[in-house]
Amino acid sequence: MLTAERLFEVPDHQLKNYPNSAMFVTKTAGIWVPISTSDFIERTMNVARGLISMGIQAGDRVAVASSNRLEWNILDIAVQKTGAILVPLYPNISENDYRFILNDCAAKICIVSNQELADKISNIRKDVPSLEHLFSFDKLESIPHWSYIEEQRTHTDAELVFERMKQVKNEDLVTIIYTSGTTGNPKGVMLSHQNLLSNVEACIEPIPADNHSRVLTFLPICHVYERMLHYLYMYLGCSVYFAESMDTIGDNIKEVKPDVFSAVPRLIEKVFDKIMAKGEELNGVKKALFYWALNLAENYDNVNATAVFKFKLGIARKLIFSKWQEALGGNVKAIASGSAALQPRLARIFLAADIPILEGYGLTETSPVVTVNNFVTGIRIGTVGALIEGVQVKIAGDGEILVKGPNVMMGYYNNEEATNEVIDNEGWFHTGDIGEFQDDKFLKITDRKKEIFKTSGGKYIVPQAMENRFKESRFIEQIMVIGEGEKFPAAFVVPNFAFAKEWAHRHGLHFESMSNEEIIKQTAFIDRMDQEIAEINQVFGNWEQVKKIALLPTEFTIDGGELTPTLKLKRKKILEKYQEGYQKIFS
């Protein structure tokens, strides 16, 4: 049973039970600078007093668009203490999305982290009549620094903040998180203190962390997954280190030596690609050992491994996999993975290497965790684990996953129609995902309900499962299976160009100075990609096999409009963008 009934009580729990001199740690001018639990709480009180002095009432909306940093967490808890509602914004969405969200929630204050975001919000500010103030965490010339809020604290006594805090109930709305969505305007998911705290409580056992643990944070805290983990880390008394940027993660991991960190499959894939590239550089016995260990890992069965296999794996861990662990700081007990499907092959390899990836499943609307692989309820490769405590799941007649529990959202803000579409009369939330249970315990996601399509022959195609299998190839960076209503499935494929150049060099081809556009026109490369697709096709039924591919020269990105901020494919946008390639395949 949690001792906190409202999220702003989580830091107080830490202060009482695990006072930490390094609650959060930020690298500044090359030095890791900590803030203690007591200093953090004091800062949140000062900001809360300032917000009240500026006229912020209970229920008002305060928006924030920023990458992960200490100030984000301070603002979050401070806003909660006033009874106001925090609206986190992704720092990489369009001005149109900012305009829609800020108007939809009628934000009174918006705080950004840097000049780029200040410019974006400034450009649309005239279109958002509710927006009274715009501040920045960084010191800029164009807009006021957010320290102005804290400076206003002298006009409000701390007692008034405590009065506001007393009024806040466990079931009250605490945040509105706008889901990125693959189509249409974002929808504002309303979450209560109870929603998020129920998830914190249910995830205490599954995560191998305590008040002695160091964690590294780099996934966007504006996403509910990392944000819930921050509350969990605070409750457990962990020290939370902010990675400097996505580019410095490798260095930061080696410096911090974290016990736990969270990642998305895309990042894990890139880590594995680097490991493989280093393996390719080895020679002689070392290279032979590397591939022997890798082959062993690819055949690891964590449930039914024999004594002989375990003996061999022990040798592989000592000779090869220990180096992988060192590259991740040497202390990693687990990597928490979510947001998208993880390749079962990678889950198997990392688990064999004694770097467990605890893949889970959830949505913003479920605060977010529904299931997770862990050391308590067990790990089943290829599944997203067992249900967390207090959450129910049932599989509908059409295979859709339905969820019920204290973690299910209050509804969509200003959108009763959309709420009624996904939450039925019995309180079941319809996820839109298709799945099944293995051994009556472990949930396996097979696809998105809206993404399954039929060919003109009436055969069902499950693109996500196929894409995940194809991405196991080192030649394939990204892939999208297409062909709804057509005679056969096909695919847009973004090759792994770094590996393509390495392959070309080994075969006496000279791709080094070529652009991506030139590489995908080389006959030898086209033939090799066709061969790769043909080999992987063998695991699928005849009707599922990808008959043709279009090679694309550039990655799908958030900025390019092909990916959501949580790195899901915007299939409709990709189809529109590459319509010419589509017509060429199916004409």
Sequence and secondary structure as in RCSB ss.txt:
>XXXX:A:sequence
MLTAERLFEVPDHQLKNYPNSAMFVTKTAGIWVPISTSDFIERTMNVARGLISMGIQAGDRVAVASSNRLEWNIL
DIAVQKTGAILVPLYPNISENDYRFILNDCAAKICIVSNQELADKISNIRKDVPSLEHLFSFDKLESIPHWSYIE
EQRTHTDAELVFERMKQVKNEDLVTIIYTSGTTGNPKGVMLSHQNLLSNVEACIEPIPADNHSRVLTFLPICHVY
ERMLHYLYMYLGCSVYFAESMDTIGDNIKEVKPDVFSAVPRLIEKVFDKIMAKGEELNGVKKALFYWALNLAENY
DNVNATAVFKFKLGIARKLIFSKWQEALGGNVKAIASGSAALQPRLARIFLAADIPILEGYGLTETSPVVTVNNF
VTGIRIGTVGALIEGVQVKIAGDGEILVKGPNVMMGYYNNEEATNEVIDNEGWFHTGDIGEFQDDKFLKITDRKK
EIFKTSGGKYIVPQAMENRFKESRFIEQIMVIGEGEKFPAAFVVPNFAFAKEWAHRHGLHFESMSNEEIIKQTAF
IDRMDQEIAEINQVFGNWEQVKKIALLPTEFTIDGGELTPTLKLKRKKILEKYQEGYQKIFS
>XXXX:A:secstr
  S SSGGGHHHHHHHH   TTSEEEEETTEEEEE HHHHHHHHHHHHHHHHHTT  TT EEEEE  S HHHHHH
HHHHHHHT EEEEE TTS HHHHHHHHHHHT SEEEESSHHHHHHHHHHGGG TT  EEEESS  SSS BTHHHH
HGGGGS HHHHHHHHHH  TTSEEEEEEE  SSSS EEEEEEHHHHHHHHHHTTTTS   TT EEEE S TTSHH
HHHHHHHHHHHT EEEE S GGGHHHHHHHH  SEEEE HHHHHHHHHHHHHHHHH  HHHHHHHHHHHHHHHT 
 TTT  HHHHHHHHHHIIIIIHHHHHHTTS   EEEE SS   HHHHHHHHHTT  EEEEEE GGGSSEEEE BT
TTB  TTS  EE TT EEEE TTSEEEEESTTS SEETT HHHHHHHB TT  EEEEEEEEEETTTEEEEEEETT
T EE TTS EE HHHHHHHHTTSTTEEEEEEE TTSSS EEEEEE HHHHHHHHHHTT   TT  HHHHTT HHH
HHHHHHHHHHHHTTS TTTS  EEEE SS   TTTTSB TT  B HHHHHHHTHHHHHHHH 
